[in-house]
Amino acid sequence: MSKRKLPKVALGARPGVQGDLSPRALQRWSPDVRAADPGEASISVLDPIGADPWGEGVTARRISAALRAIGERPVTVNINSPGGDFFEGLAIYNLLREHAATVTVNILGIAASAASVIAMAGDEVRIARAGFLMIHNTWIMAAGDRHALAEVCEWLAPFDATAVDIYAARTGIDRDDIAAMLDRETWIGGQAALDQGFADSFLPADAVDLAGNDKETATMRAERKLDLLCARAGLPNAASRALKRDLKGGMPGAAPTGTPGAADLTRALEELLAQAKTL
């Protein structure tokens, strides 16, 4: 479908409000997955949406700069992201929707939460046969008394409705059915994405590559996921580093370089994920 038929989104994020990252999406995300041949006019969305604890991540400012550099040419957007800041995702969706030329979206691995909204901005959406979309209601980090939290609930309702509008416009599925999918956090595999209209075709078999599978890469991947969960729990970066030092000192299988091994971090990650689900 033409992205011109997609609804434009009015942004209304409030100062101090931070989008949250689904633990299940983070657990399923593999940063190794990327485009085998990204091409010249391409944009990579391979990290959490919004600035992360290291000052990295996919932001509307970065996407806007990339689109300016590409100019009025067709662009391919390669996505493998666990989601993140919903409001930043809406801003990126608007940027892609308003691009003057054709936008092709490739879902290489996961397009979860805010990343799934970005994926909907393509004129054509292609998904890996083993890829996934995940859609759910907006998560945020909020604090305050019951009156303040009641106001937050009221304020979030239009954004969930906006997500419903976007998915319904892309798929043609009834809005009430889409809303029910958001309520229960729905994971949509490659074939289901085609059947339901979230995607138009499968990726070519050679469109996806793995950045690396060696032990060092696996350890770095586990460290990054651990840092993300520490940030979600409100721990500062110093506390995250201390936790990794404790893992090194307390686990006999840790690497001799002073960095805990991937298996050690994976166990700690699983424990933090279990705790995060109870928050």
Number of C-alpha atoms within 10 A of each C-alpha: 14 13 20 14 13 20 17 18 16 11 12 11 15 9 6 8 14 17 23 18 25 22 21 15 20 21 15 14 24 21 23 17 19 23 24 13 11 15 10 9 15 20 19 18 25 26 22 26 29 24 16 17 15 10 8 12 17 25 20 20 14 13 20 16 11 16 21 10 11 15 14 12 14 15 24 21 23 26 27 29 32 30 32 29 25 28 22 23 26 23 21 26 25 21 19 25 25 14 21 15 14 18 23 20 26 29 32 27 29 31 31 33 32 31 33 28 24 29 30 23 31 27 21 19 26 24 30 22 20 13 20 24 28 24 26 23 21 21 17 16 11 13 10 9 7 9 9 11 13 11 10 16 11 9 14 16 12 12 20 17 16 16 27 25 20 23 23 20 20 23 19 14 15 13 17 11 12 22 21 14 17 21 14 11 15 16 19 19 18 22 19 15 23 19 13 14 18 26 26 18 19 19 19 11 9 9 15 20 14 12 13 12 10 8 12 14 15 19 20 17 19 24 23 16 20 24 24 23 20 21 16 18 13 10 13 13 15 8 14 18 15 11 17 21 14 12 20 21 14 12 12 11 14 18 15 9 8 12 19 26 25 21 15 22 26 20 12 18 22 14 11 16 18 13 12 16 10 6 6
